[in-house]
Amino acid sequence: MENTVQERTKQLLNSNNELKAKQEKIQIQNNDLISSEEELQQLNEELSSSNDQLFSQKEELVSTISRLKEMQLQLIESEKMATVGILTSGIAHEINNPLNFIQGGKTALELYIYDNLNKHKKDISPFIKMIDEGIERATKIINGLNRFNSSSEDYNENCDIEAIIENCLLMLQNAIIYNIDVQKEYTENCPNINGNEGELHQVFLNIINNAIQAMEGKGTITIRTLVINEEVVTKISDTGAGISEEDIAKITDPFFTTKAPGKGTGLGMSISNSIIKEHGGNLKFSSEIGKGTTVVVSLKQISKKTN
């Protein structure tokens, strides 16, 4: 009986020791599990941080690529304008020489006719006038090209906004076909502004050309100049298709265009906006679908008009 109790006690002690050993083992495993869980959580946090960094770097990369693309197209546009400037300046120079010959020949012919064929003077005068008109129009085009292609980097040139607009209209006269009516409402004694004449030609040429394209060959362009709060304000309105409110808010964004693919780079208004800002002015747009668009150019730095 006593041996049975001792054996039973011994068995219980052995079982208890085994249980403690198992508990200790479980505790060790549990501690290892907790440690692994903490390591896993730390790895997750590190991974999350790495993902955030990668996302941030991706956004920066996308933004950088977009800026580089914009700069590339702006450089292409600048190079194109420079090339056009060199080309047109050369053409203007080459045309100017034969014009001088025509003018000299016309004057000599006119003197000869009046001296020797005086009785035909009345009949010949209209033809002489036609030659004069042709020479005058060609001279104006050449002068307009030379002023448009001004390569000056100075922003203190004395700029006549109305004369710049007239030059732009002259250069776009082939695009302004018979069904487009241009109405001009210039303010009396509009003051000049200090700026860069070549760049301002680029701005107004772009705005007027956009108005022509928006009307698809038929409609009215109205150009008004005003003086408001010591600013020269130019309003150019067209009766074209108009632009939606959503699109008008993005019109100066780089690469945004409402034109069909291949018809525009989406940089015209972006560059124009930059030029006007560099002049200390601002560019505003308003539009209504089916009625047309108005572009308002406000320029500061007024100077007295020179004659």
Secondary structure, 3 states (H helix, E strand, C coil): CHHHHHHHHHHHHHHHHHHHHHHHHHHHHHHHHHHHHHHHHHHHHHHHHHHHHHHHHHHHHHHHHHHHHHHHHHHHHHHHHHHHHHHHHHHHHHHHHHHHHHHHHHHHHHHHHHHHCHHHHHHHHHHHHHHHHHHHHHHHHHHHHHHHCCCCCCCCEEECHHHHHHHHHHHCCCCCCCCEEEEEECCCCCCEEEECHHHHHHHHHHHHHHHHHHHCCCEEEEEEEEEECCEEEEEEEECCCCCCHHHHCCCCCCCCCCCCCCCCCCCHHHHHHHHHHHCCCEEEEEEECCCEEEEEEEECCEECCCC
